[in-house]
Amino acid sequence: MKVTIERAALLKALAHVQSVVERRNTIPILSNVLLEAKDGGLALSATDMDIAMREVTPAEIAQPSSTTTSAHTIYDIVRKLPEGSQVLLESGSGGQLALRAGRARFSLSCLPVDDFPVMASGDLPFEFSLEAAALRSLIDRTRFAISTEETRYYLNGIYLHATKNGATNVLRAVATDGHRLARVEMPLPNGAKGMPGVIVPRKAVNELRKLLEESSDTVRLALSETRIRFAFDTVVLTSKLIDGTFPDYERVIPSGNDKLMEVNPKSFAAAVDRVSTISKDQSRAVKLSLSRGNLVLSASGQDTGSATEEIEVGYTGETIEIGFNSRYLLDITEQIEGDGAQFAMSDAASPTVVRDSADASALFVLMPMRV
């Protein structure tokens, strides 16, 4: 193999694919990136057996071939090369990959290409496209609620499914960790009707979100009951799906909450953040004391003291006191994009529903706590 490639192009592709490679691997080949020089481009692939990423970047191919080398090592080298430099990659005898840039010379160990695992995507019968901005919004407004508790593995991802909201067909994303729930939906794309409900794992969600940061293109999705593939212009991310049943989340969304509070999400979040500073325990509990037109936020710490702050709100119901984990409150209010957040409460022990007053596509549920 003999390839000349711009440092910036190589760095961008390596940054993407090395991200899926675990730092510690018991299987040596899984620490490597597969480099394939052919058809006027350099294809880079990496996998952890659950996720596979492949990216093709333009390069000058003098001699087509392929090899594998340590993903993190080559990434760190290219990252430290001078901007604007041309990188020459050349594999020779002795199982080494030579990397040259200016006066810098590196010789990298390689493993056989035949050892590199190919993650078969199989037949993916459901295909549809989403705008990058729409997919980014679905992820951003739900992933904060993904559970990190490995014993409840079926909650360790975003549940993506086709359903109905009244008479409208929608694509809905749901995540929950048992303490809070996020449900966001959008009109059902062409081709998604009849798709199975799938749970996209947390790691795949995070890798996808990084790719979306740099893309404004349309993303092509293809899925089956066991795999999902996201294709951009030059990058393809394929992931196994979580093999489990997502709980019936509709049962935990209360419908009879009659105590409605309207508040500006930014001023509310700032007040919650200030008041919770005094609380040093893990939950950083904040108490909301609501009366007509008025909200008092309070918190206390065993060794630090106490704090209160009063803000004006739209509220005409009965007086109520309810406590929340301040971190969870902030996570949810960050997702409110408009100028108004609506909190629908029942009592101090029942779930609270939070909505964006200007956007009916998103709904959040938050469990209260004793304070």
Secondary structure, 3 states (H helix, E strand, C coil): CEEEEEHHHHHHHHHHHHCCCCCCCCCHHHHEEEEEEECCEEEEEEECCCEEEEEEEECEEEECEEEEEEHHHHHHHHHHCCCCCEEEEEECCCCEEEEEECCEEEEEEEECHHHCCCCCCCCCCEEEEEEHHHHHHHHHCCHHHCCCCHHHHHHCEEEEEEEEECCEEEEEEEEECCCEEEEEEEECCCCCCCCCCEEEEHHHHHHHHHHHHCCCCEEEEEECCCEEEEECCCEEEEEECCCCCCCCHHHHCCCCCCEEEEECHHHHHHHHHHHHCCCCCCCCEEEEEEECCEEEEEEEECCCEEEEEEEECECCCCCEEEEEEHHHHHHHHCCCCCCCEEEEECCCCCCEEEEECCEEEEEEEECCECC
